[in-house]
Amino acid sequence: MATEKQKTAARRNLEKARAAQSARAHGGKSRPRRSDRLSTAEQNDLSDREFAFPKERKEPLTDARHVRNAIARFDQVEGVTDAERDRAWKRIRSAAKKYDVEVSATSWRELFSGGKAKKR
C-alpha cells in the first residue's frame, strides 16, 4: 500500500504533467528534446541533396555528428551500386570539409577492408 506521502507526491506529479500537456496543446512551451537526433519530421523536410545516398534518403549530412555517423555506417548501407557509393563518398567528403571533420580514408573501399562488411 502506498503511504499518504506517496499519494500526495503522485497527485502533485499528475497535476504538473497535466499542466505541461495543456500548455503544449495551447501553443505554450514545448518539452525539451531528449536527443540531438533529427526527428522524423525534420528528416522528411530535408532535401535529397542533404543525404549521402539521396535516392534512398539514407545518411543525412546536416552537421559534423551526422557526417561522422555516415562514415561509420557507410559499409552498412545495402542495395546501392558502386557508382552510387562513389557519389555518396564524394558528398560525405564535401560535407566533412564543410563541418571540419577529419577523414583519414581516401576512398570508401578502405572502409570495407578489415571489417565485417563484404563488398559486393
N, CA, C and O of each residue as an XYZ file, in Angstrom:
480
protein
N       0.821     -1.178      0.000
C       0.000      0.000      0.000
C       0.871      1.248      0.000
O       1.951      1.279      0.590
N       0.388      2.239     -0.654
C       1.111      3.498     -0.722
C       0.812      4.325      0.523
O      -0.298      4.315      1.054
N       1.829      5.031      0.963
C       1.639      5.903      2.114
C       0.960      7.200      1.664
O       0.868      7.485      0.469
N       0.496      7.963      2.619
C      -0.157      9.244      2.307
C       0.830     10.192      1.633
O       0.451     10.965      0.754
N       2.089     10.132      2.044
C       3.123     10.996      1.457
C       3.332     10.638     -0.022
O       3.482     11.525     -0.863
N       3.340      9.338     -0.331
C       3.487      8.887     -1.723
C       2.291      9.303     -2.568
O       2.448      9.721     -3.715
N       1.107      9.187     -2.001
C      -0.105      9.574     -2.724
C      -0.105     11.070     -3.032
O      -0.492     11.479     -4.126
N       0.323     11.874     -2.081
C       0.391     13.323     -2.278
C       1.385     13.657     -3.382
O       1.104     14.495     -4.240
N       2.549     13.005     -3.365
C       3.571     13.242     -4.391
C       3.056     12.831     -5.764
O       3.315     13.514     -6.755
N       2.329     11.719     -5.831
C       1.790     11.248     -7.105
C       0.743     12.232     -7.639
O       0.720     12.511     -8.837
N      -0.107     12.750     -6.779
C      -1.100     13.742     -7.210
C      -0.423     15.005     -7.729
O      -0.834     15.567     -8.744
N       0.617     15.446     -7.027
C       1.352     16.644     -7.440
C       2.010     16.420     -8.810
O       1.988     17.307     -9.663
N       2.584     15.254     -9.014
C       3.199     14.930    -10.311
C       2.168     14.902    -11.431
O       2.439     15.371    -12.537
N       0.993     14.358    -11.155
C      -0.074     14.328    -12.157
C      -0.528     15.738    -12.517
O      -0.756     16.038    -13.688
N      -0.659     16.597    -11.521
C      -1.064     17.979    -11.785
C      -0.034     18.687    -12.652
O      -0.396     19.408    -13.582
N       1.240     18.489    -12.357
C       2.316     19.100    -13.159
C       2.278     18.591    -14.599
O       2.418     19.368    -15.543
N       2.091     17.295    -14.758
C       2.060     16.703    -16.096
C       0.869     17.228    -16.891
O       0.999     17.552    -18.072
N      -0.271     17.310    -16.253
C      -1.457     17.826    -16.940
C      -1.273     19.286    -17.345
O      -1.666     19.685    -18.441
N      -0.679     20.077    -16.462
C      -0.449     21.492    -16.757
C       0.516     21.647    -17.937
O       0.298     22.477    -18.819
N       1.573     20.847    -17.945
C       2.547     20.914    -19.042
C       1.909     20.486    -20.357
O       2.139     21.108    -21.393
N       1.109     19.427    -20.317
C       0.443     18.944    -21.523
C      -0.550     19.983    -22.039
O      -0.643     20.202    -23.247
N      -1.271     20.606    -21.159
C      -2.232     21.634    -21.563
C      -1.520     22.839    -22.170
O      -1.981     23.405    -23.161
N      -0.404     23.224    -21.576
C       0.357     24.362    -22.103
C       0.866     24.063    -23.515
O       0.804     24.928    -24.388
N       1.363     22.858    -23.743
C       1.838     22.476    -25.084
C       0.689     22.473    -26.077
O       0.853     22.899    -27.221
N      -0.460     22.001    -25.652
C      -1.618     21.920    -26.549
C      -2.113     23.312    -26.932
O      -2.724     23.484    -27.987
N      -1.858     24.289    -26.093
C      -2.325     25.648    -26.357
C      -1.195     26.568    -26.817
O      -1.254     27.782    -26.622
N      -0.172     25.980    -27.427
C       0.894     26.784    -28.015
C       1.937     27.246    -27.029
O       2.719     28.147    -27.334
N       1.966     26.665    -25.883
C       2.944     27.057    -24.878
C       4.305     26.428    -25.142
O       4.585     25.929    -26.231
N       5.104     26.469    -24.153
C       6.468     25.959    -24.239
C       6.459     24.455    -24.531
O       5.760     23.687    -23.871
N       7.240     24.054    -25.521
C       7.306     22.633    -25.847
C       8.309     21.945    -24.929
O       9.183     22.594    -24.354
N       8.180     20.674    -24.800
C       9.087     19.942    -23.922
C      10.478     19.880    -24.546
O      10.605     19.877    -25.771
N      11.498     19.832    -23.736
C      12.858     19.770    -24.282
C      13.112     18.436    -24.971
O      12.579     17.401    -24.570
N      13.929     18.477    -26.008
C      14.255     17.248    -26.727
C      15.221     16.422    -25.911
O      16.091     16.960    -25.227
N      15.066     15.115    -25.986
C      15.933     14.233    -25.216
C      17.181     13.825    -25.978
O      18.119     13.290    -25.385
N      17.208     14.067    -27.278
C      18.389     13.687    -28.045
C      18.667     14.729    -29.113
O      17.823     15.573    -29.416
N      19.857     14.655    -29.673
C      20.249     15.583    -30.722
C      19.902     15.050    -32.104
O      20.165     15.714    -33.106
N      19.314     13.863    -32.170
C      18.982     13.270    -33.461
C      17.908     14.081    -34.167
O      17.135     14.806    -33.541
N      17.882     13.939    -35.484
C      16.824     14.578    -36.249
C      15.516     13.832    -36.004
O      15.487     12.602    -35.978
N      14.446     14.581    -35.828
C      13.151     13.934    -35.701
C      12.741     13.433    -37.083
O      13.341     13.822    -38.085
N      11.746     12.593    -37.144
C      11.262     12.086    -38.418
C      10.748     13.234    -39.274
O      10.982     13.263    -40.482
N      10.057     14.171    -38.660
C       9.539     15.322    -39.406
C      10.681     16.163    -39.969
O      10.620     16.609    -41.115
N      11.727     16.381    -39.162
C      12.878     17.156    -39.638
C      13.582     16.433    -40.774
O      14.000     17.057    -41.750
N      13.713     15.121    -40.649
C      14.368     14.342    -41.699
C      13.536     14.367    -42.978
O      14.095     14.419    -44.073
N      12.221     14.331    -42.859
C      11.354     14.379    -44.033
C      11.421     15.731    -44.734
O      11.186     15.824    -45.939
N      11.743     16.778    -43.978
C      11.828     18.125    -44.549
C      13.149     18.381    -45.275
O      13.260     19.358    -46.015
N      14.142     17.528    -45.079
C      15.437     17.720    -45.739
C      15.311     17.469    -47.237
O      14.530     16.627    -47.680
N      16.091     18.212    -47.999
C      16.112     17.963    -49.442
C      17.007     16.752    -49.723
O      17.818     16.365    -48.882
N      16.855     16.169    -50.887
C      17.649     14.993    -51.242
C      19.142     15.291    -51.247
O      19.950     14.397    -50.997
N      19.519     16.538    -51.528
C      20.939     16.913    -51.577
C      21.625     16.760    -50.224
O      22.850     16.659    -50.159
N      20.852     16.742    -49.153
C      21.433     16.705    -47.812
C      21.656     15.280    -47.296
O      21.919     15.084    -46.110
N      21.552     14.295    -48.176
C      21.792     12.904    -47.815
C      22.981     12.373    -48.598
O      23.218     12.780    -49.735
N      23.732     11.456    -47.978
C      24.832     10.819    -48.698
C      24.266      9.971    -49.836
O      24.817      9.951    -50.936
N      23.182      9.285    -49.569
C      22.503      8.456    -50.568
C      21.127      9.070    -50.816
O      20.151      8.659    -50.187
N      21.030     10.042    -51.718
C      19.776     10.795    -51.878
C      18.596      9.962    -52.363
O      17.465     10.189    -51.934
N      18.840      9.008    -53.243
C      17.739      8.204    -53.781
C      17.071      7.398    -52.664
O      15.848      7.257    -52.632
N      17.881      6.879    -51.762
C      17.378      6.084    -50.646
C      17.073      6.942    -49.424
O      16.460      6.469    -48.467
N      17.508      8.226    -49.458
C      17.385      9.147    -48.327
C      18.009      8.553    -47.075
O      17.409      8.538    -46.000
N      19.240      8.063    -47.248
C      19.984      7.476    -46.137
C      21.187      8.329    -45.814
O      21.792      8.931    -46.701
N      21.531      8.377    -44.551
C      22.695      9.085    -44.031
C      22.643     10.593    -44.275
O      23.304     11.095    -45.184
N      21.864     11.319    -43.470
C      21.829     12.776    -43.612
C      23.186     13.395    -43.280
O      23.927     12.871    -42.448
N      23.501     14.495    -43.925
C      24.795     15.167    -43.742
C      24.552     16.608    -43.287
O      25.008     17.550    -43.935
N      23.844     16.778    -42.189
C      23.431     18.107    -41.759
C      24.371     18.766    -40.756
O      24.304     19.980    -40.563
N      25.239     17.999    -40.119
C      26.208     18.571    -39.180
C      27.363     17.595    -39.005
O      27.351     16.502    -39.572
N      28.354     17.989    -38.223
C      29.560     17.169    -38.054
C      29.230     15.789    -37.479
O      29.805     14.786    -37.903
N      28.313     15.736    -36.521
C      27.967     14.456    -35.911
C      27.368     13.501    -36.936
O      27.688     12.313    -36.944
N      26.491     14.027    -37.811
C      25.888     13.181    -38.835
C      26.913     12.744    -39.877
O      26.824     11.636    -40.405
N      27.884     13.604    -40.177
C      28.930     13.226    -41.136
C      29.764     12.077    -40.566
O      30.039     11.098    -41.260
N      30.162     12.201    -39.305
C      30.928     11.112    -38.675
C      30.124      9.818    -38.649
O      30.668      8.737    -38.879
N      28.834      9.930    -38.370
C      27.966      8.756    -38.346
C      27.841      8.134    -39.736
O      27.827      6.911    -39.868
N      27.750      8.972    -40.772
C      27.639      8.463    -42.150
C      28.895      7.688    -42.537
O      28.814      6.666    -43.218
N      30.051      8.172    -42.102
C      31.302      7.465    -42.391
C      31.327      6.136    -41.645
O      31.693      5.107    -42.214
N      30.941      6.160    -40.378
C      30.969      4.948    -39.565
C      30.014      3.879    -40.087
O      30.305      2.688    -39.982
N      28.889      4.287    -40.645
C      27.878      3.328    -41.102
C      27.879      3.126    -42.616
O      26.992      2.467    -43.158
N      28.858      3.683    -43.285
C      28.899      3.631    -44.749
C      28.812      2.203    -45.269
O      28.105      1.937    -46.240
N      29.527      1.284    -44.629
C      29.550     -0.097    -45.110
C      28.280     -0.870    -44.745
O      28.121     -2.019    -45.156
N      27.379     -0.256    -43.984
C      26.141     -0.939    -43.609
C      24.994     -0.655    -44.570
O      23.947     -1.300    -44.501
N      25.187      0.301    -45.457
C      24.131      0.648    -46.418
C      24.050     -0.450    -47.467
O      25.046     -0.799    -48.100
N      22.867     -0.981    -47.638
C      22.671     -2.082    -48.579
C      21.839     -1.623    -49.766
O      21.107     -0.637    -49.687
N      21.963     -2.351    -50.860
C      21.128     -2.096    -52.029
C      21.565     -0.917    -52.866
O      20.740     -0.311    -53.550
N      22.856     -0.570    -52.831
C      23.359      0.532    -53.653
C      24.527      0.016    -54.497
O      25.233     -0.914    -54.106
N      24.708      0.628    -55.641
C      25.781      0.215    -56.542
C      27.083      0.905    -56.156
O      27.097      1.831    -55.345
N      28.169      0.437    -56.750
C      29.469      1.063    -56.506
C      29.481      2.507    -57.005
O      30.111      3.368    -56.391
N      28.794      2.778    -58.107
C      28.723      4.145    -58.627
C      28.001      5.058    -57.633
O      28.408      6.200    -57.423
N      26.929      4.546    -57.024
C      26.216      5.334    -56.010
C      27.091      5.552    -54.783
O      27.055      6.622    -54.175
N      27.872      4.550    -54.419
C      28.793      4.698    -53.294
C      29.866      5.742    -53.607
O      30.250      6.520    -52.734
N      30.354      5.759    -54.864
C      31.332      6.772    -55.259
C      30.756      8.175    -55.087
O      31.417      9.059    -54.542
N      29.529      8.377    -55.551
C      28.892      9.687    -55.438
C      28.630     10.042    -53.967
O      28.816     11.186    -53.553
N      28.200      9.053    -53.194
C      27.936      9.297    -51.768
C      29.232      9.658    -51.045
O      29.248     10.549    -50.196
N      30.318      8.963    -51.384
C      31.593      9.248    -50.729
C      32.042     10.680    -51.044
O      32.591     11.371    -50.185
N      31.806     11.109    -52.267
C      32.155     12.475    -52.655
C      31.341     13.483    -51.834
O      31.878     14.490    -51.372
N      30.036     13.206    -51.654
C      29.197     14.086    -50.849
C      29.647     14.096    -49.382
O      29.649     15.144    -48.737
N      30.021     12.937    -48.869
C      30.485     12.852    -47.481
C      31.776     13.637    -47.304
O      31.927     14.373    -46.329
N      32.716     13.486    -48.248
C      33.984     14.225    -48.156
C      33.737     15.732    -48.198
O      34.377     16.492    -47.472
N      32.814     16.154    -49.044
C      32.482     17.571    -49.145
C      31.879     18.080    -47.835
O      32.252     19.148    -47.349
N      30.944     17.313    -47.266
C      30.321     17.704    -46.001
C      31.348     17.692    -44.863
O      31.303     18.541    -43.973
N      32.266     16.735    -44.899
C      33.310     16.664    -43.874
C      34.181     17.918    -43.911
O      34.548     18.464    -42.871
N      34.499     18.356    -45.102
C      35.287     19.580    -45.241
C      34.501     20.779    -44.713
O      35.053     21.638    -44.025
N      33.220     20.831    -45.038
C      32.364     21.937    -44.610
C      32.260     22.015    -43.089
O      32.297     23.105    -42.517
N      32.129     20.854    -42.431
C      31.938     20.818    -40.985
C      33.238     20.540    -40.227
O      33.216     20.275    -39.025
N      34.372     20.601    -40.936
C      35.695     20.428    -40.337
C      35.839     19.075    -39.626
O      36.278     19.005    -38.478
N      35.460     18.007    -40.331
C      35.602     16.646    -39.829
C      36.778     16.001    -40.561
O      36.827     15.999    -41.791
N      37.709     15.464    -39.806
C      38.873     14.836    -40.422
C      38.514     13.430    -40.894
O      37.965     12.628    -40.138
N      38.831     13.145    -42.153
C      38.566     11.832    -42.736
C      39.902     11.247    -43.157
O      40.584     11.800    -44.020
N      40.280     10.121    -42.544
C      41.585      9.533    -42.859
C      41.527      8.638    -44.098
O      42.533      8.473    -44.787
N      40.369      8.066    -44.385
C      40.234      7.193    -45.554
C      40.149      8.045    -46.818
O      39.421      9.037    -46.861
N      40.892      7.652    -47.837
C      40.846      8.405    -49.096
C      39.780      7.865    -50.033
O      39.331      8.566    -50.940
N      39.376      6.624    -49.816
C      38.353      6.006    -50.651
C      37.406      5.209    -49.762
O      37.799      4.713    -48.706
N      36.170      5.094    -50.193
C      35.208      4.318    -49.413
C      35.580      2.849    -49.367
O      35.164      2.129    -48.460
N      36.353      2.404    -50.329
C      36.761      0.996    -50.355
C      37.650      0.639    -49.164
O      37.701     -0.516    -48.743
N      38.346      1.634    -48.628
C      39.177      1.399    -47.446
C      38.329      1.060    -46.229
O      38.800      0.379    -45.318
N      37.096      1.521    -46.202
C      36.216      1.246    -45.074
C      35.831     -0.226    -45.010
O      35.498     -0.739    -43.942
N      35.877     -0.903    -46.154
C      35.478     -2.308    -46.206
C      36.622     -3.251    -45.841
O      36.375     -4.406    -45.493
N      37.858     -2.785    -45.913
C      38.979     -3.673    -45.611
C      39.106     -3.842    -44.109
O      39.108     -2.870    -43.354
N      39.210     -5.090    -43.692
C      39.402     -5.391    -42.289
C      38.123     -5.434    -41.464
O      38.175     -5.821    -40.296
N      37.006     -5.063    -42.007
C      35.760     -5.055    -41.254
C      34.917     -6.281    -41.542
O      35.320     -7.166    -42.297
N      33.749     -6.322    -40.936
C      32.833     -7.436    -41.132
C      32.120     -7.366    -42.478
O      31.761     -8.390    -43.059
N      31.925     -6.169    -42.953
C      31.157     -5.973    -44.184
C      31.903     -6.537    -45.390
O      33.133     -6.514    -45.445
N      31.161     -7.025    -46.321
C      31.744     -7.567    -47.540
C      31.315     -6.715    -48.717
O      30.133     -6.406    -48.874
N      32.270     -6.340    -49.539
C      31.980     -5.576    -50.749
C      31.391     -6.514    -51.770
O      31.900     -7.616    -51.972
N      30.333     -6.094    -52.411
C      29.689     -6.965    -53.416
C      30.284     -6.716    -54.769
O      29.880     -7.346    -55.747
